[in-house]
Amino acid sequence: MNHKDLAQDILKHIGGSENVQNSIHCMTRLRLTLKDSSLANSEEISRLDGVIQVADTAGQYQVVIGNDVGYVYKEFAKLIEQNPEASGQIVQNKDHSLKGYFNRFANLITGIFAPIIPAIAGAGMLKALLILLPMLNLMKEDSQTYLVLKIISDAAFFFLPILLAYTSSQKFGTNPMVSMALAGVLLHPNLTALFSSGDPVVFAGIPLKAVSYGSSVIPIILIVWLMSYVEKLADKLSPGPVKIFMVPLITMIIVAPIGLLFLGPLGMYLGAGLAAGVLWIQQTAGWAAVAILAVFLPFIVMFGMQKVFYPVVIASLASPGYDALIGVAMLAANFAQGGGALAVSFKTKDPKLKQIAMSGGISALFGITEPALYGVHLKLKKTLLACMIGAGVSGIFVGLIKLKAFVMVSPGIATMPIFIEKGTSNFTFAIIGAVMAAVIAFIAVYIIGFKDAETEVIQKNSEPVSTSESTRNREIIYAPIKGDIIPLAKVNDKVFSEEVMGKGAAIQPSEGKVFAPFDGQVEMIFHTNHAIGLKSNLGVEVLIHIGIDTVNLNGHYFTSHVQKGDTVKQGQLLIEFDQQNIQEAGYDTTTPVIITNTADYLEILPQEGKTNSVSGHQQPLLTVL
């Protein structure tokens, strides 16, 4: 591969240097922000020698090159007159197109809301169980135990502004403690008492709007957004020796009153308007809105747009107290994809597809649809149509009976209590809708069918490979990280999930340490320390990529203990990373372990055994034949 020629060809087919707004690279990809992505000829770029794949996603044009990406980037940076050493830094040039604005909005919403989902999902499920327990005569509603559990279930919702203050501070770059303190102002019991007294509350001669900010969403986001500008100004105005108290003092004195006087009430009006808009859609389109959303949810998930619904659902749960659109449509879509994938598993003769479809189908029935969507339906295509039919029919049913969801969590078998409503048949109708979606999709797959993969045995020179030769060329790749093993098809990145870089497995870490999976050498370590390339003594090349899109962290939370060219022993500590801070920054820590020279081997086999987790670096992860 000629790196200079490849860089020139890529630049030519993306519309020239004048179309490049920003460029960086990670361990395998050239990541470009283009002014006009329509000028890029993806088909021609994908044909270039050295290019593995092209992807245009989330406002970033990605050219997958592999291990040589660093060399290509250096040549590319020279052509556009950008410092190649700044590859880890993101230039703050912004795409002002409609797509650019939408991508920034989607990234903002995801970063703010995604980290708090576990807290409100857990609290919401507890709320659902507290409805169920008295119905089963397992607990009385007036018991102190019940009342304490109710407090526990309410806390995450009531103090939602504090949770959002922290996540918003991460997105807007403000001091998280000061941001949370401002949220505390909104929820202070004395402020609530003032508003509840019935007497007008005045600040500096201006009346304050009597508002209850418990469980509110938009007010604190607006307040932290304003803080991001005021804090920077305060930092410039404050002398060095007194910054530690002067910056937060100026920030709080300015932001808190503006928040109480203007941004807080404005946010409440916007939240009420958002909830009213959802109700209007439900009342105007009725069951059709639910059915249409259920049918097209796979495409919404495919583009990562489902996260934009977070504030809509939260606003609906705050008022009128339930979600009759998005969560209900997800019920139909999730169970339809699960039923469709299980049908593929029963019908296919391909053992690999059978395994993928079975695990993906079960995951979808429990509310996680990505494995079934990416691993089965998008590849087979016809089965996706069958799932859309099942989701549509179920969507019509649950829309007509006006099904309601009371918790913000992906509907599945384990989370069905989110549809429990005391004194109604809501839960029963939810079960009927779920079964209807799964069964219809299952039957539709059998009727519509799909093109099954043919399995064949390939023998070199028509001679079987001897047992001794197979054993001699076998190498064990040990788990580099402790955690839960997941198939690559579940990884939320097409380059890994579609095995573009090679076969392998992925691990959801339980510990922030990466160990050498074999005896060998460090071939490459990215300067941000989020990815490392190794080569074993027997020639197996492995890429360990910590997290998805973590290149954007610019090395924060990663510490390397080795350098390029170092010789390593199996079990040696290579990299440490702060998993909690990476997740709080909004990044998925799922770590793909890829055999990048897969084509050199007969097969890459997953670990054998009943466990789907690894408790140490002495446990085999993959076998290379």
N, C-alpha and C positions, 0 to 999 in steps of 0.2 A: 504494500500500500504506500503510495506517495502522499504524505500528509499535506504538503503544500498544494498539490493538484486537487486533492479532495476538498480542502478548505475553499479553494477558488471555485470549484464546481458547485459546492453548496451555496456559496455567496451569490453566484450567478443565478441559481434557480430559486432563490428566495426574494429576488427583486433588487439585488445590489445592496451596497453598504448604506445607501440612503434610506433603505427600508428597515434597517436594524436599529431598534430603539435601545436594546440592552442585550448583552450576551454573558452567560456564565456556563460552567460545565460542572457535572458531578462525576461519579465514578465511571459511568457508562454513556452519558448523554451530553450532547451539546444542547443547551437550553437557551432559546432565543425569544425575546419579546419583539415582535414585529409591529411596525406601524400599520401595515395592511396585510393580514395573513392571506388574503385572497390572491396576492401576487406570487405566493410561493407555489411552486410546481412539485407537489409531494410525490407524484408518480415518477417524475424524472429523478428526484433526489433518492428515492428508495431503490432505484436501479444502479446508483453509483457504487463502484467497487469500494468496499469498506463500510457502507451504510447497511445496518441490519434492519432498521424500521424507522418510520416517521410517525409522530403523533402530535396532533394539535389539540391540546387540552388545557382547560383552566387558564386560558389566556397566555399560554406558553407553547411555543413551537419547539418540539423536542426531536432531535435527530440522534437516534441510538447508534453508536459507533462501537462501543465496547472498550477494551483495555487501552486502545490507542487514542482515546478521546482527548487526553491531555496534550498530546503532540499536535493533534488536529486543531485544538482550540488555540494553541500558541500561534499557529500559522493564520488562523482565522482572525485572531485579535490584531495581528499586524496589519491585515487587510482593511480592517475597520478602524485602525488607529486607536485601539483600546489596550490598556496595560494588561498583559497576560497574567501578571501576579495578582490582579484584582478579581480573579475568577470567582472568588467566594463572596464578593460583595455585589449587592444588588443596587444598581443605579436607580434612583427614584424618578425616572422618567415614566410618565403615565400614558396609557392608551386612552384617548378621549372618545373613542368610538362607543356605540351603544353596547357592544360586546365587552369592551374593556371596563365600562362602568358596572355592567352586570357581574363580571368576574370578580371585581374588587368587592362589590356588595356581598356576593356569595362567600368569598373568603372571609370577609369581616363577620358575617353572621355565623359561619362555621366556627371561627376562632373564639367567638364570644360564648356561643351556646353549647358547642359540643362537650367542653370539659365539665359542664354542670349536669349533663344528662344522667350520669349514674346517681347523683344525689336525689334529683327529683323523681327519677324512675323508681328508685328504692323506696322513697317516701310514698310515692303514689301507689305502689303495690301494697304497702302496709295499710294505706287507706282502704284499698279494696278488701284486704283480709279482715279489717275491722268491721266491714259491712257483713262479711260472711260469718264471722265467729258468733255473733248474737243469733243469726238466722239458724245456725246449727246447734244453738243452746250450749255453746262451749264457753261463753263468757257473757256477763251482763253489762249492758251499756252504762249503768250507774256505778259499776265497781271502780275502785281507785286504780286497779291495774289497767283497766280499759282506758280510763282518762289519761293516765301517764303515756300509754301507747299512742293515744290520739295526739298528745302534745308532740311526741317524737315524729309522728307522721306529718304534722303541720309545720314543723320547724323549717324544713328546707324550702317550703313554699312561702311562709311568712317572711323569712329572711332572704328571699331570692335577690333583692337588690344588693345585698352584701356579696353574695356569690358572683353576681354579674359585675359588681364593681371590680372584683379581682380579675376576672377574665377580660373585662374591657380594658383594664390597665395594661394587660399583656399586649393587646392589639394596638392601643393608642400610645404605648410607651410612657405611661405615667407611673408614679410611685404607688405600688399596690396598697400599702398601708394607709396612705392619705386618701386614696380612692375609696377604700372600705370605710374609713372614718366619715367621709361625706355621705356614704350610704347609711351609716349609723344615724346621721342627722335626720334623715327622712323617717327613720323608724323609732326615733327617741320617744319613750313613753310620755315625757313631759310635753312634747310637741303634740302628740296624739291627744293628751288631756286638754291642751289649749283649744284644739280644734273641736273637741267633743263638748266643751263647755257651752257652746251656743253663742258666746260673745265674739265679736269681730276681733281678729288677730292682726295687728299692724306692725310692720317693720319699717323703720325710717320713714314713717308717714304713708307707706304704701300698704294696702290691705293684702294679707296672704290668703290665697284660696284654700279653703278647708278641704284637704284631700287625705285619704288614707293610702299610704304608700306600701303597705304590706302586700306582698305578692306581685308588685308592679314590675314592669320590665323596661319599658322605654325611658322613663325619667332618668334613671341612673346612668344609662348608656349615653344620653345627651349630656349629662353633667360631667362624666368622665371625658367625653369628647372635648367639652369646653376646657376642662382642666388641662388637657394635653397642650393647649396653647398658652394658658395662663402660667403654668408651671415653667415652661421654657422662658417666658418673659421674666418671671420672678428669678429664675436662675441667672439671667443676664444682669439684672439690676442689683442682685445681692452680692456684697463683698465676700471674698473667699472665707475669712474667719467666721462669718456668721451665717453661712449658707445652710448649715445643718438645721437651724430653726427658722431662719428668715424666709427660705423658699416655701416650706409648708405653711408658714403663717400667712404670707401674702396670698398663697393659693387658696387657702380655706376662707380667708376674709372676703375674697372676691367671688369665688365659685359658689360657696354655700348660699349666700343671699340670692344670687342670680338663679340658682337652682330652685330655691323655695318660691321665689317670686314669679319666675317665668318658665324655666325649662321643665320643672316638675309638673306643673299643671298642663303645659303643652304636651308632655309625654303621656300624661293620663288621657288627654283628649285623643291623641294619636292611637293609643292602645284601644280606647273605646271605639274609635272609628274602624280599626282593624277588625275587631270582633264583630262590629255591625256589618262590615263588608262581607265577612264569612257567612253571617246569618242571611244577608241579602241574597248571596249566591245560592244558599240552601233553599230559601223560600222561593226564589225565582226559577232556578233550574231543577230543584227537588232531587228526585232519585237519579235523574240523568247526570247531574254533576258528580255524584258518587260513582256511578257506573263508568263515566268517561275517565275520571281520575284513576280508577282501579285498572282500567284497560291500559292506560299509558304510563302507569307507574314504573314498569321496567325500564323504559327509556329515560324517565326522570332520574331513576337511580343510576343508570348507566353514565349519565353526564354529571352525577354528583349534585343534582339540583334539589334533591329532597331535603337538604339541610336548610334551604331557604324557608321551609315551612315551620321551622322551630318557633319563631315569634308568633306566627299565626295560631299554632296550636296552644301555646301558653296563654295568649290573649283570650282564646275561646274558653280555656279551662278556668280563667279568672272570671269571665262573664260571657255567656250565661252559666258556666260551670261544667260544661261538657263539650266534646268535639264530635260533631255529627258528620264530618266530611273526610278529613285527612286520615285519621286513625281508622275510620270505618272502611275507607277505600283500601288502606293497607292490609286490613284483615282479608279482604277478598283477593288482593294481589299476592300476598304472602302464601296463603294456602293453595292458591291455584298453581304457583310455581313449584311448591312442594309436591303437590299431586302429580304435576306434569313430569317432574324429575324422577319420581318413583316409578312412573309408567315407563320411562326410558330405561330405568334400571332393570325392570322386569322383561322388557321387550328386546333389548339389545343383546347381541351375541359377542360383543367386544368386551372382554373381561375388564379392561382398564376403564372404559366408559361406564360399565356397570357399577364399578366401585365409586367412581366420581359422582355418578347420578344418584346413587343410594345415599352417600354422605351429604351431597348437596340438597337432596330432597328432604332429608331429616332436618337439616339446618334450617331450611325454608319454613318447615312446619313449626319450628321453634322461633321464627321471626327474623332469621338471618338469611336473606335471599341471594346475596352476592355469589356464593359458591355455585348455586344452581343456575343463576343468570349467566355468569361468565364461563363457568365450566361446562354447561350443558346447552342451555337454550339459545344463547347467541351463536354458538358453533353450529347447532343443528338447524336453527332458523324456523323450521316448520313447527317444532315443539313450542316455540315462543308464541306462535299464532294460537296454538291449542290452549296455552295458559291464558292468553288474552281473552279467549272465548269463555273459559271458566271464570275468570275474574269479572268479566262483563255481566254474565248472568247472575253471579252472586252479588255484584254491585247493584244491579237493579233491585234484587230482593231486599238487601239491607238498606238501600235508599228508600224504598217504598215503605218499609216498616219503621223508618226513621231511627235506626240504631244509633246508640250513643256510646262514646268511649270517655272514660273519666280519668284516665291517667295517660301521660305522655311517654309511651313505650311502644316498641314495635310489637304488634299483635302476633301471638304464637300460642302453642299449646300451653306453655308454662305461664303465660301472661294473660290468659283468658279472663281471670278475675277483674281485669280493667273494665269489663262490660257489666259488672254486677251493679244493679240498681234495685234498692230495696222496694218491694211491693210491685214490681213490674216483671214482664217477661223478657226484658232486654237481654239478659244473659243467655236465655234459651234461644232467642233469635240469633244471637252471635254464634252459638254453636252450630245452628242450622246453616247459617251463611258460610261458616268455615268449611263444614263438611260438603256443602254444595259446590264451593269453589274447587276443592281438592278432587272430588269425584268427577265433576264435569271435565276438568282439565285432564284427569287420568284417562277418561274415556275418549276425549278428543285426540289425545296423542295416539291412541290405538287406531282411531278412525283415519286421521290425517296421515299418520306414519312419519317416518324420517329416514334419511339415507344412513344406514348402519355402516360402521367402519369394517372393512374386511381384515381379518387377521391372517397373517401368513408367516411362515418360517423362512428366513433368509439364510442360506448356507453358502459360505464362500467356496467357489469352485465346486459346488454341489457335494461338498464333503462336510460332515459334522465336525464341530469343534471338539477336540478331545477334552476329557475331564481334567487331565493334568494341565493342559494349556489354559483352560478356563480358571483353574485354581491359581495358577501361577500369576495370571494377570488381574487377579481380584485384589481390590484395596478397600479397606474400611475407612469411611470418613466419620470421625467421631463428632458428637454434638459440640459446637463451639460455645453454646449458651444454655443455661438452665431455663426451662420453661415448657410451655405446651407446644407440641408439634402440630402444624397445620399444613395441608397441601398447598402447593403454589397457586392452585386455582382460586384459593380464598384470598390471596394477597390483593389489596386494593390498588393495583398498578398493572396495567396491561402488559408492560414489557416483561414483568416477572410472571404474572398469572398465565400468560400465553406461551411461556417458555421460550421467549425470543432470545434471551441470553444463554439459555441452556436449561437442562433439567436440574431438579434438586428438591429442596423442601424449605419450609419457613418455620420460624420459632417465634412465639409470643413470649418475650422474656419475663422471667420472674426475678432476675438479678441483673444488674448492670455491669456484667463482666463478659468479655469475649476471650476464649482460649483457643489455642492452636488445635485444629482438628486432626493434625497428623505431623510427622516429622517432615520438615521442608524448609522453604525459604520465602521471605516476604518479597513478592514481585512488585507490588505497588501499594502505597497507602496514601489515600487522598489527604490533601493538606488540612481539611476540616476534621479529619480523623473519624468520619462517620462510615467509612467503607475501607476495606482492605482486600488486596488480592494476594493469594498464596499459591505456591506450587510445591507439591509433595515430591519426595525423593524418587517416586515412581512416575512422576510426570503429570499427575492430576492437578488441574488448575481450578481453584475455588475462589469465588467472590463472596464475601460476607458483607452485606449491606445493612447497616443498623438503621432501621426505620424507613419510612416512606417520605421522600422529599425533604429529608433532614439536612440536605446540603444547604438549605436556606437558613439554618441556624448559625452558619459561618463558624463552626467549630465550638460554639458554646455547649457546655455539658459533656464534651468528649475529651478524653485524655489517652494518648497513645503511649505504650511502653516499648515499642519497637520502631525501627526505621526500615526504609527500603534497603534490601540487600541482606538484612539480618537472617541468620539461620535460627530456626525455632524448633522446639521439641513439642511433641503432642502433649497438650495439657498446660502449656506455658501461657501466662497471661499476656494478652496482646493489647487490648483496649478496655478502658473503663468508661461508662457513660451514666449520666444521671437520668434514669428512666422517668422518675416522677416529674422533674422539671421539663423534660422533653414532651411528655404527655400534656402537662399543664399549658405548654406553649401551643398546643393544638395539633401535635404531630403523632401519627401512628408509629409505634415502636416495633411493629412486626418486622422481623429480620429474615430476609431471604438468604439462603445458603445455596449458591448456584455453582454447578460444574460447568465452567465456561467453555471447556473443550469437550463437551458432550459428544460431538461428532466423532471423536477419536475412539469411542468405546462402544461395545455391543449393547450395554444396558446400564441404566442407573436405577438401582432398586432402593425403595424406602426401607426403613428399619423393620425388622421382624419382631413380633411380640404383641402383647395385648395392651400395653400402655401407650398412651398418646402424649406422654410428657417425658422430659429428661431431667434428672435430678443431679447430674454431674457430667463433667467432660470425659468420663470414662465410658459413656454409653454410646453405642453406635447410632448414627443418624442415617447414613446412606452407604450402600455397597456399590462400588464401581467395578464392572466386569469388562 
